[in-house]
Amino acid sequence: LFRSRNRITKEGHVMSRSHAASPLKKVILITSGDLRQSANQVCWAAQEELERRLTQAFRDEGVEVERAFPVDPAKGHGFISSQRMGMDIFAGIDPTASLVFATAAWQYTHHVLPGMRTHRGPILTVANWSGQWPGLVGLLNLNGSLVKAGVPFHSLWSQDFSDQYFRTRLEEWIRKATVTHDLSHVRDLDIKALPASARSTGEELAAKLLKHKAILGVFDEGCMGMYNAVVDDELLNPLGVFKECLSQSALVARMRTIPDAEAKAVRQWLDEKGLRFNTGKDDKTELTDQQIHEQCKMYIAALQIADEFGCDAIGIQYQQGLKDMVPASDLVEGLLNNSERPPVRSSAGKELYAGGPLPHFNEVDEGAGLDALITNRSWKALQLDPATTLHDVRWGEHYKGDGIDDFVWVLQISGAAPASHFVDGYRGASSDRQPPMYFPLGGGTLKGIGRPGKIVWSRVFVEGNSLHVDIGLGSVVALPAQETQRRWSQTTSQWPMVSATFDGVSRDSFMARHRANHVNIAYAPDEKRAAQALAVKAAMFHALGVHVHLCGTVNFH
């Protein structure tokens, strides 16, 4: 009754298995959660509300929603909370059933990916349009992982599941097992359209990388089940990029050897730069000086290990394992990504990675790591500040006023952004304790408000067993203080707030196309140099054999 597995087309449309010839009467609903039960319990109320509204939307179309597994009263939630649990649940699901994955919270994709990879029926992924818990982030991670795995699916999102955009496309999926989104903003790069100088620079940089190969230092791969964040060696190596597989235990061991005096010097440097640490006495709920001291040791240890292995960029997983040993790595990560940072010297007295960042890819997202490496080379060739970071695509709303009339995204990574991306740099930044439900041992963030300016945004992803990159132009905009605070209250107040627009890309088109929960950004001084930097970066990727897709409005002339 169902068509065979189809594929994701070159244009980005997801080809789906069809529904049965008879009208759809029932769907099976699944969801995934966190490995951390504290997070699952806190987020469960939002998930319950999503499921109630989504069930009503299906009921209005004459379709019954059947949950694939019951809520567990003893645990206090109804999330799939491990890969084993997910496999066992999928063993009881008809592989030809119409399947709906719905999430209102951050979730670990590997809990459900094994079952979804072998599911033969139509798949719809859904999230609530809310910044409260990062459900949209969880949705985009699953979507990017399904794309990498070659699993056909369609995706939708809604604030309350009653708006026309959602309802018309839900009806389309019920009738045809397909969802139509506008993806006209995406086009393949025409290398001949790039300015000759930018193309030449990008090709020279690519040739240098192929000759003088680069190392990504990976402190434990596979963070939080993010299948899309793992890039196989067979795809990286032809670009001249290789992994050094490092261990988070080695990072902890090195931290224990760092003299207190060196850690205090890092803290003093940050204090003198004006970074404000919001400290207290209760280490269970507040940021303490001892937590910061441990983070300063981690910063030194990370630089030392990276230097010893000759790494060009590093990624620290942190979330599982390390979170039970030491305070959060995010302050460390933000410092590493900044050009101006506390100096650390080798035993021979050499300053490590002097004069610039040691690019760090948060949560060992190797797609983001490759992107950061290429950005670093491209921006330095143009004598631009190479500070770059990834962010979660957290949420957003349209904003009108103060010279703005556009959809403004909230980009918000967990405290790992470089200070040069903030208004007033270090002096405009602060450090808050990480939320206890995610970070039991605390640790400070690097938090600030994104400074207004032009950015290049991008995402490296795997599709069809090949490397691709989506790349476009955008802006970080200045919202009124009251609006910024309102958005912080809707998301995570301890983390940076970057208010971004993407040129020529609507909210729904971006969501339909984006292949990951993360997006990389880097600043340029003005629109002309942003377009130039994008052109060099695109040319370098193209020369390395990566499929380059321009997104939105990009004008090179």
C-alpha positions as CSV (number, residue, x, y, z in Angstrom):
1,L,0.0,0.0,0.0
2,F,3.0,2.3,0.4
3,R,5.5,3.5,-2.1
4,S,9.1,2.6,-1.6
5,R,11.5,4.8,0.3
6,N,12.1,8.0,-1.7
7,R,14.8,10.6,-1.4
8,I,15.5,14.3,-0.6
9,T,15.7,16.1,-3.9
10,K,18.5,18.5,-4.9
11,E,16.2,21.4,-4.4
12,G,15.6,20.5,-0.8
13,H,12.1,19.1,-1.1
14,V,11.6,16.0,1.1
15,M,10.0,13.2,-0.9
16,S,7.7,11.1,1.4
17,R,6.3,7.7,1.4
18,S,2.6,8.0,0.6
19,H,-0.4,7.3,2.8
20,A,-2.5,4.3,2.0
21,A,-5.1,4.7,-0.8
22,S,-7.9,4.8,1.8
23,P,-8.4,8.0,3.9
24,L,-6.1,8.4,6.9
25,K,-7.9,7.5,10.1
26,K,-5.2,7.2,12.7
27,V,-1.6,8.3,13.4
28,I,0.9,7.0,16.0
29,L,2.5,9.7,18.1
30,I,6.0,9.5,19.6
31,T,8.2,11.9,21.4
32,S,11.8,12.0,22.7
33,G,13.3,13.7,25.7
34,D,16.5,14.3,27.5
35,L,18.7,11.8,29.2
36,R,18.6,14.0,32.3
37,Q,15.3,13.2,34.2
38,S,15.4,16.7,35.8
39,A,14.9,18.3,32.4
40,N,12.2,15.8,31.3
41,Q,10.2,16.5,34.4
42,V,10.5,20.3,34.1
43,C,9.5,20.3,30.4
44,W,6.7,17.7,30.6
45,A,3.9,20.3,31.2
46,A,4.8,22.0,27.9
47,Q,4.8,18.7,26.1
48,E,1.4,17.7,27.5
49,E,0.0,21.0,26.2
50,L,1.5,20.5,22.8
51,E,0.1,17.0,22.6
52,R,-3.4,18.2,23.7
53,R,-3.5,20.9,21.0
54,L,-2.0,18.7,18.3
55,T,-4.5,15.9,19.0
56,Q,-7.3,18.3,18.7
57,A,-6.0,19.6,15.3
58,F,-5.9,16.0,14.0
59,R,-9.4,15.3,15.5
60,D,-10.8,18.3,13.7
61,E,-9.6,16.6,10.5
62,G,-11.2,13.3,11.5
63,V,-7.9,11.6,12.4
64,E,-7.3,9.8,15.7
65,V,-4.0,10.2,17.6
66,E,-2.7,7.2,19.4
67,R,0.2,7.5,21.7
68,A,2.8,4.8,21.1
69,F,3.5,4.4,24.8
70,P,2.0,5.6,28.1
71,V,3.1,8.4,30.4
72,D,5.2,7.0,33.3
73,P,3.7,8.4,36.6
74,A,6.7,7.2,38.6
75,K,9.1,9.2,36.4
76,G,6.7,12.2,36.1
77,H,6.8,12.4,32.3
78,G,6.1,10.7,29.0
79,F,9.3,11.2,27.1
80,I,11.4,8.4,25.5
81,S,14.5,8.9,27.6
82,S,17.1,6.4,26.2
83,Q,18.0,4.7,22.9
84,R,17.0,1.3,24.4
85,M,13.6,2.5,25.4
86,G,13.1,4.0,21.9
87,M,14.0,0.7,20.2
88,D,11.7,-1.3,22.4
89,I,8.8,1.1,21.7
90,F,9.3,1.0,18.0
91,A,9.4,-2.8,18.1
92,G,5.6,-2.5,18.9
93,I,4.8,0.1,16.2
94,D,3.4,-1.0,12.8
95,P,6.2,-0.1,10.5
96,T,3.7,1.1,7.8
97,A,1.7,3.3,10.2
98,S,1.5,7.1,9.7
99,L,3.9,8.4,12.3
100,V,4.0,11.8,14.0
101,F,6.9,12.9,16.1
102,A,6.1,15.9,18.3
103,T,8.3,17.8,20.7
104,A,8.1,20.8,22.9
105,A,11.5,20.4,24.5
106,W,15.2,19.7,23.7
107,Q,15.5,16.0,22.8
108,Y,18.1,13.4,22.1
109,T,17.6,12.3,18.5
110,H,19.3,8.9,18.9
111,H,16.5,7.8,21.3
112,V,14.2,7.6,18.2
113,L,16.4,7.5,15.1
114,P,16.9,3.7,15.1
115,G,13.2,3.2,14.8
116,M,12.6,6.0,12.4
117,R,15.4,4.8,10.0
118,T,13.5,1.5,9.5
119,H,10.0,2.9,9.5
120,R,8.3,2.6,6.1
121,G,5.2,4.7,6.7
122,P,4.8,8.5,6.3
123,I,6.6,10.6,8.9
124,L,5.6,14.1,10.1
125,T,7.8,15.9,12.6
126,V,6.2,18.7,14.7
127,A,7.2,21.3,17.3
128,N,5.5,24.1,19.2
129,W,6.6,27.6,18.2
130,S,7.9,28.6,21.6
131,G,11.1,29.7,23.2
132,Q,10.3,28.4,26.7
133,W,12.1,25.0,26.2
134,P,14.1,24.5,23.1
135,G,11.5,22.3,21.2
136,L,12.3,24.0,17.9
137,V,16.0,23.2,18.5
138,G,15.1,19.6,19.2
139,L,13.0,19.5,16.0
140,L,15.7,20.9,13.8
141,N,18.3,18.4,15.2
142,L,16.0,15.5,14.4
143,N,15.3,16.9,11.0
144,G,19.0,17.4,10.2
145,S,19.6,13.8,11.4
146,L,16.9,12.4,9.3
147,V,18.3,14.2,6.3
148,K,21.7,12.8,6.9
149,A,20.2,9.3,7.4
150,G,18.2,9.6,4.1
151,V,14.9,9.1,5.9
152,P,11.9,10.7,4.1
153,F,9.8,13.0,6.3
154,H,7.9,16.3,6.4
155,S,7.9,18.9,9.1
156,L,5.5,21.5,10.6
157,W,5.5,24.0,13.5
158,S,2.9,26.2,15.2
159,Q,2.3,28.3,18.2
160,D,-1.1,26.9,19.1
161,F,-1.9,24.6,16.1
162,S,-4.8,26.7,14.9
163,D,-3.1,29.1,12.4
164,Q,-3.8,28.8,8.7
165,Y,-0.2,28.0,7.7
166,F,-0.2,24.9,10.0
167,R,-3.8,23.8,9.4
168,T,-3.6,23.9,5.5
169,R,-0.4,21.9,5.5
170,L,-1.6,19.4,8.1
171,E,-4.6,18.8,5.9
172,E,-2.2,18.3,2.9
173,W,-0.1,15.8,4.8
174,I,-3.3,13.9,5.9
175,R,-4.5,13.7,2.3
176,K,-1.3,13.3,0.4
177,A,1.5,12.5,2.8
178,T,3.4,15.6,1.7
179,V,3.9,19.2,3.0
180,T,4.6,22.0,0.6
181,H,6.9,24.8,1.8
182,D,8.5,27.6,-0.2
183,L,12.2,26.9,-0.8
184,S,12.7,29.4,-3.6
185,H,15.3,31.2,-1.5
186,V,17.8,28.4,-2.0
187,R,20.0,28.0,-5.1
188,D,23.2,26.3,-6.0
189,L,26.3,28.5,-6.2
190,D,27.3,29.7,-9.6
191,I,31.1,29.8,-9.2
192,K,31.4,32.1,-12.2
193,A,29.2,34.7,-10.6
194,L,31.7,35.3,-7.8
195,P,34.0,38.3,-8.1
196,A,37.3,37.2,-9.6
197,S,39.4,38.3,-6.6
198,A,37.2,36.5,-4.1
199,R,37.2,33.4,-6.1
200,S,41.0,33.5,-6.5
201,T,41.5,34.0,-2.7
202,G,39.1,31.2,-1.8
203,E,40.8,28.8,-4.2
204,E,44.2,29.7,-2.9
205,L,43.1,29.1,0.7
206,A,41.6,25.7,-0.3
207,A,44.9,24.7,-2.0
208,K,46.8,25.7,1.2
209,L,44.5,23.6,3.3
210,L,44.9,20.5,1.1
211,K,48.7,20.9,1.3
212,H,49.0,21.9,5.0
213,K,46.3,19.8,6.5
214,A,44.2,20.8,9.6
215,I,43.2,18.9,12.7
216,L,39.9,19.1,14.5
217,G,40.4,18.1,18.2
218,V,37.3,16.2,19.2
219,F,36.8,15.7,23.0
220,D,34.4,12.8,22.8
221,E,32.1,12.5,19.8
222,G,28.4,12.3,19.5
223,C,27.1,14.8,22.0
224,M,23.5,14.3,23.2
225,G,22.6,11.9,20.4
226,M,23.2,14.6,17.7
227,Y,23.7,12.2,14.7
228,N,23.8,15.2,12.3
229,A,26.8,16.7,14.2
230,V,29.1,13.7,13.4
231,V,30.9,14.1,10.1
232,D,32.6,10.9,8.9
233,D,36.3,10.9,8.2
234,E,35.6,9.8,4.6
235,L,33.9,13.2,4.0
236,L,36.3,15.3,6.0
237,N,39.6,13.9,4.9
238,P,39.3,14.8,1.2
239,L,39.1,18.4,2.3
240,G,42.5,18.2,4.1
241,V,40.7,18.0,7.5
242,F,41.3,15.2,10.0
243,K,40.1,14.5,13.5
244,E,42.3,14.0,16.6
245,C,40.1,11.9,18.9
246,L,40.7,13.3,22.4
247,S,39.1,12.4,25.7
248,Q,37.2,14.5,28.2
249,S,38.8,12.5,31.0
250,A,42.2,13.7,29.7
251,L,40.9,17.3,30.0
252,V,39.8,16.7,33.6
253,A,43.2,15.1,34.4
254,R,45.1,18.1,32.9
255,M,42.9,20.5,34.9
256,R,44.2,18.9,38.1
257,T,47.8,19.8,37.1
258,I,47.1,23.5,36.5
259,P,48.6,25.6,39.2
260,D,46.1,27.8,41.1
261,A,48.2,30.9,40.4
262,E,47.7,30.4,36.6
263,A,44.0,30.0,37.0
264,K,43.9,33.1,39.2
265,A,45.7,35.1,36.5
266,V,43.0,34.2,34.0
267,R,40.3,35.3,36.4
268,Q,42.2,38.6,37.1
269,W,42.5,39.3,33.4
270,L,38.8,38.9,32.9
271,D,38.0,41.0,35.9
272,E,40.2,43.8,34.6
273,K,38.5,43.6,31.2
274,G,35.2,44.3,33.0
275,L,33.5,40.9,32.7
276,R,30.9,40.8,35.5
277,F,30.5,37.5,37.4
278,N,27.2,37.3,39.2
279,T,28.3,35.2,42.1
280,G,26.7,33.8,45.3
281,K,27.4,31.3,48.0
282,D,25.1,28.3,47.2
283,D,26.9,26.3,44.6
284,K,23.7,24.2,43.9
285,T,21.9,27.2,42.5
286,E,24.4,30.1,42.3
287,L,27.7,30.8,40.5
288,T,30.6,30.6,43.0
289,D,34.2,31.7,42.7
290,Q,35.3,28.1,43.0
291,Q,33.3,27.1,39.9
292,I,34.9,30.0,38.0
293,H,38.3,29.0,39.2
294,E,37.8,25.4,37.8
295,Q,36.6,26.9,34.5
296,C,39.8,29.0,34.3
297,K,41.8,25.8,34.8
298,M,39.8,24.1,32.0
299,Y,40.6,27.1,29.7
300,I,44.3,26.6,30.3
301,A,44.1,22.8,30.0
302,A,42.2,23.0,26.7
303,L,44.8,25.3,25.1
304,Q,47.6,23.2,26.3
305,I,46.2,19.9,25.0
306,A,45.2,21.6,21.7
307,D,48.7,22.9,21.2
308,E,50.3,19.5,22.1
309,F,48.3,17.8,19.4
310,G,48.6,20.6,16.8
311,C,44.8,21.2,16.7
312,D,43.4,24.0,14.5
313,A,40.1,23.9,16.2
314,I,38.6,21.9,19.1
315,G,35.2,20.8,20.4
316,I,34.3,19.8,23.9
317,Q,31.2,17.7,24.3
318,Y,30.7,18.4,28.1
319,Q,27.0,17.5,28.3
320,Q,27.3,13.8,29.3
321,G,30.1,12.6,31.6
322,L,31.9,15.9,32.0
323,K,28.9,17.5,33.5
324,D,29.2,15.2,36.5
325,M,32.9,16.0,37.0
326,V,33.5,19.7,36.6
327,P,31.6,23.0,36.0
328,A,30.3,23.8,32.6
329,S,32.7,24.4,29.7
330,D,30.8,27.3,28.1
331,L,32.8,30.2,29.6
332,V,35.9,28.4,28.3
333,E,34.4,28.0,24.8
334,G,33.4,31.7,24.6
335,L,37.0,32.7,25.6
336,L,38.6,30.4,23.0
337,N,36.4,31.8,20.2
338,N,37.4,35.4,20.9
339,S,40.5,37.1,19.4
340,E,41.3,39.0,22.6
341,R,41.5,36.5,25.5
342,P,43.6,35.7,28.5
343,P,47.2,34.7,27.5
344,V,48.3,31.1,28.2
345,R,51.9,30.1,27.8
346,S,53.6,26.8,27.2
347,S,56.3,25.4,29.5
348,A,58.8,27.1,27.1
349,G,57.2,30.4,27.5
350,K,55.4,30.6,24.1
351,E,52.0,32.1,24.1
352,L,49.5,29.5,22.8
353,Y,47.5,30.6,19.7
354,A,48.6,34.1,20.2
355,G,46.8,37.0,18.5
356,G,43.6,35.1,17.6
357,P,41.0,32.6,18.5
358,L,41.4,28.9,18.9
359,P,38.0,28.1,17.2
360,H,35.8,26.0,19.4
361,F,32.7,24.1,18.1
362,N,30.2,23.8,20.9
363,E,28.8,20.3,21.7
364,V,31.4,18.8,19.3
365,D,29.2,19.7,16.3
366,E,31.7,18.8,13.6
367,G,29.7,20.5,10.9
368,A,30.1,23.7,12.9
369,G,33.7,22.9,13.5
370,L,34.5,22.6,9.8
371,D,32.6,25.8,9.2
372,A,34.5,27.6,11.9
373,L,37.8,26.4,10.4
374,I,36.9,27.7,6.9
375,T,35.6,31.0,8.4
376,N,38.8,31.5,10.4
377,R,41.0,31.1,7.2
378,S,38.7,33.2,5.0
379,W,38.3,36.1,7.5
380,K,42.0,36.2,8.3
381,A,42.8,36.4,4.6
382,L,40.6,39.5,4.4
383,Q,42.1,40.9,7.6
384,L,38.7,40.7,9.4
385,D,38.1,39.6,13.0
386,P,37.8,35.8,12.7
387,A,35.8,35.4,15.9
388,T,32.9,33.1,15.1
389,T,30.4,30.9,17.0
390,L,27.5,28.6,16.5
391,H,24.1,29.4,18.0
392,D,20.9,27.4,18.6
393,V,18.1,28.5,16.3
394,R,16.0,29.0,19.4
395,W,12.8,30.9,18.4
396,G,11.7,34.3,17.1
397,E,8.9,36.7,16.4
398,H,8.1,39.4,13.9
399,Y,9.1,42.8,15.3
400,K,7.9,46.2,14.0
401,G,9.3,49.5,15.3
402,D,12.5,51.4,15.8
403,G,13.3,51.1,12.1
404,I,12.7,47.3,12.0
405,D,9.9,45.5,10.2
406,D,11.1,41.9,9.9
407,F,11.1,38.5,11.5
408,V,13.7,38.6,14.2
409,W,15.2,35.4,15.3
410,V,16.5,34.6,18.8
411,L,19.9,32.9,18.4
412,Q,21.1,31.6,21.7
413,I,23.9,29.2,22.5
414,S,24.5,28.1,26.0
415,G,26.9,30.8,27.0
416,A,29.7,30.1,24.6
417,A,29.7,33.2,22.3
418,P,32.8,35.4,22.0
419,A,32.8,38.7,23.8
420,S,33.5,40.6,20.6
421,H,30.0,39.6,19.4
422,F,28.5,41.6,22.3
423,V,27.7,45.2,22.8
424,D,30.7,46.7,24.6
425,G,32.7,43.4,24.4
426,Y,33.8,42.1,27.8
427,R,32.5,45.2,29.6
428,G,29.1,44.6,28.3
429,A,29.2,40.9,29.2
430,S,28.3,39.0,32.3
431,S,28.5,35.5,33.6
432,D,25.6,33.7,35.3
433,R,25.3,30.3,36.7
434,Q,24.2,27.6,34.3
435,P,20.6,26.3,34.9
436,P,20.8,23.5,37.5
437,M,18.5,21.1,35.5
438,Y,21.1,20.9,32.8
439,F,24.3,21.7,34.7
440,P,24.4,20.2,38.2
441,L,27.9,21.5,39.0
442,G,27.2,25.0,37.7
443,G,29.8,27.1,36.0
444,G,29.5,30.5,34.5
445,T,28.2,31.5,31.0
446,L,29.5,34.2,28.8
447,K,26.4,36.3,28.3
448,G,25.8,39.5,26.4
449,I,23.5,41.3,23.9
450,G,24.6,40.8,20.3
451,R,26.0,43.9,18.8
452,P,24.3,45.4,15.7
453,G,26.1,44.6,12.5
454,K,26.2,42.6,9.3
455,I,26.8,38.9,9.6
456,V,27.4,35.9,7.3
457,W,25.4,32.9,8.5
458,S,26.0,29.3,7.4
459,R,25.5,25.7,8.1
460,V,27.6,22.7,7.0
461,F,25.6,19.5,6.8
462,V,25.6,15.9,5.4
463,E,23.0,14.9,2.8
464,G,23.2,12.1,0.3
465,N,26.5,11.1,1.8
466,S,28.1,14.4,0.7
467,L,29.0,17.6,2.4
468,H,26.9,20.6,1.8
469,V,26.8,24.2,3.1
470,D,23.9,26.7,3.2
471,I,25.2,30.2,3.4
472,G,23.6,33.7,3.4
473,L,23.8,37.2,4.7
474,G,22.0,38.7,7.6
475,S,22.1,41.3,10.4
476,V,22.1,41.4,14.1
477,V,19.7,44.2,15.1
478,A,19.3,46.3,18.2
479,L,15.9,45.8,19.8
480,P,14.7,48.1,22.6
481,A,15.8,47.0,26.1
482,Q,12.2,46.1,27.1
483,E,11.8,43.8,24.0
484,T,15.2,42.2,24.6
485,Q,14.3,41.5,28.2
486,R,10.9,40.1,27.1
487,R,12.7,37.7,24.8
488,W,15.2,36.7,27.4
489,S,12.2,35.9,29.7
490,Q,10.7,33.7,27.0
491,T,14.0,31.7,26.6
492,T,17.0,31.2,28.9
493,S,18.1,34.4,30.6
494,Q,21.5,33.0,31.5
495,W,22.6,32.7,27.9
496,P,23.5,35.3,25.2
497,M,20.8,37.1,23.3
498,V,21.4,37.6,19.6
499,S,18.6,39.2,17.7
500,A,19.1,38.3,14.0
501,T,17.5,38.7,10.6
502,F,18.3,36.6,7.6
503,D,18.3,38.6,4.3
504,G,15.5,37.4,2.0
505,V,14.6,34.3,4.0
506,S,11.2,34.0,5.7
507,R,10.6,32.2,9.0
508,D,8.9,29.3,7.5
509,S,11.2,28.9,4.5
510,F,14.2,28.9,6.9
511,M,12.6,26.2,9.1
512,A,11.7,24.1,6.1
513,R,15.2,24.1,4.7
514,H,17.6,24.3,7.7
515,R,19.4,21.0,8.3
516,A,20.5,21.5,11.9
517,N,19.7,22.9,15.3
518,H,22.8,25.1,15.0
519,V,23.7,28.0,12.8
520,N,27.2,29.6,12.5
521,I,27.6,33.4,12.4
522,A,30.6,35.7,11.8
523,Y,30.6,39.5,11.7
524,A,31.8,41.8,8.9
525,P,32.3,45.6,9.2
526,D,29.7,46.5,6.6
527,E,27.4,45.0,3.9
528,K,30.1,45.2,1.1
529,R,32.7,43.3,3.1
530,A,30.1,40.8,4.4
531,A,29.3,39.9,0.7
532,Q,33.1,39.8,0.0
533,A,33.7,37.5,3.0
534,L,30.8,35.3,2.0
535,A,32.2,35.0,-1.6
536,V,35.7,34.0,-0.4
537,K,34.2,31.4,2.0
538,A,31.9,30.0,-0.7
539,A,34.8,29.8,-3.2
540,M,36.9,28.0,-0.6
541,F,34.2,25.5,0.1
542,H,33.5,25.0,-3.6
543,A,37.2,24.4,-4.4
544,L,37.3,21.8,-1.6
545,G,34.4,19.9,-3.2
546,V,31.6,21.0,-0.8
547,H,28.2,21.6,-2.4
548,V,27.5,25.3,-1.8
549,H,23.9,26.7,-1.7
550,L,23.3,30.4,-1.5
551,C,20.3,31.3,0.6
552,G,18.2,34.5,0.4
553,T,19.4,37.9,-0.9
554,V,23.1,37.9,-1.8
555,N,24.5,40.6,-4.0
556,F,28.2,40.4,-4.8
557,H,28.3,43.7,-6.9
